[in-house]
Amino acid sequence: MSALDPEVAGQLAEDLPPEVFRRIIATFEDDLGRLTRELQAAAAASDITLYRRAAHSLAGAAAAVGARRLEAEARIAMDPRQPEAPSSVLPRLTAESTAALTELQALTRA
């Protein structure tokens, strides 16, 4: 199963000029790095408010580029009814971030 929704990511790749699409991917990559650091810092500090806020931002960024599995994991992290500890969610978020970014970068070469 792809990390990306082909309709969203494919549409972006097809409709946008290549340089604009590459800029979106670069921005997404920067956001992933920043938000991942925020999630890790918030988890380490047991700051659940900051953790959920960063997860919310990550879910939005993921949705914008069609990274559906990453979005789903981020929504788990931001859900106050979710009993999963950050220590179990963060590795999945990291794995899905890597998968989404890899697939998006492949679209820039297609």
C-alpha positions in Angstrom: 0.0 0.0 0.0 1.3 3.4 -1.0 2.1 6.0 1.6 0.4 8.6 -0.7 -3.1 9.0 -2.0 -2.4 8.9 -5.7 -5.3 11.2 -6.5 -4.0 14.0 -4.3 -0.2 13.6 -4.8 -0.5 12.6 -8.5 -2.8 15.6 -9.2 -0.3 17.9 -7.6 2.6 16.5 -9.6 0.6 16.7 -12.8 -1.0 20.1 -12.4 1.8 22.1 -10.9 4.9 23.3 -12.8 7.8 21.0 -11.8 9.7 23.8 -9.9 6.6 24.6 -7.9 6.0 20.9 -7.0 9.6 20.6 -6.0 9.2 23.7 -3.8 6.2 22.1 -2.1 8.1 18.9 -1.4 11.0 20.9 0.0 8.6 22.8 2.3 6.9 19.6 3.3 10.3 18.1 4.1 11.3 21.1 6.2 7.9 20.9 8.0 8.4 17.2 8.7 11.8 17.9 10.3 10.5 20.7 12.5 7.3 19.0 13.5 9.1 15.7 14.3 11.5 17.6 16.5 8.6 19.3 18.3 6.8 16.0 18.8 9.9 14.4 20.2 10.6 17.4 22.5 7.0 17.5 23.7 6.9 13.8 24.4 10.2 14.0 26.3 8.9 16.9 28.4 5.5 15.2 28.8 3.8 18.3 27.4 0.7 16.8 25.9 -0.7 20.1 24.7 2.4 20.8 22.6 2.5 17.2 21.5 -1.1 17.4 20.2 -0.6 20.8 18.6 2.5 19.5 16.7 0.5 16.3 15.7 -2.3 18.5 14.4 0.1 20.6 12.3 1.6 17.4 11.0 -1.8 15.9 10.1 -2.6 19.1 8.1 0.7 19.1 6.2 0.3 15.4 5.4 -3.2 15.9 4.2 -2.1 18.7 1.9 0.2 16.5 -0.1 -1.8 13.3 0.1 0.3 11.5 2.7 -2.6 9.5 4.0 -0.9 7.0 6.3 1.2 9.8 7.9 -2.0 11.9 8.4 -3.7 8.9 10.0 -0.9 8.4 12.5 -0.7 12.1 13.3 -4.5 12.0 14.0 -3.9 9.2 16.4 -1.3 11.3 18.2 -3.5 14.4 18.4 -6.7 12.6 19.6 -7.2 13.2 23.3 -9.2 9.9 23.5 -6.3 8.0 22.2 -4.6 5.9 24.9 -1.4 5.2 23.0 1.7 6.7 24.5 3.9 8.9 22.4 6.7 6.3 22.7 4.6 3.9 20.6 3.2 6.5 18.1 6.5 8.4 17.4 8.3 5.5 15.6 5.3 5.0 13.3 5.1 8.7 12.6 8.8 8.7 11.7 8.4 5.6 9.4 5.4 7.1 7.7 7.2 10.5 7.3 10.1 8.7 5.6 7.8 6.7 3.3 5.8 9.7 2.3 8.8 11.8 1.6 10.4 9.1 -0.5 7.3 8.6 -2.6 6.9 12.4 -3.1 10.5 12.8 -4.2 10.0 9.9 -6.7 7.2 11.9 -8.2 9.6 14.8 -8.9 11.7 12.5 -11.0 8.7 11.0 -12.9 
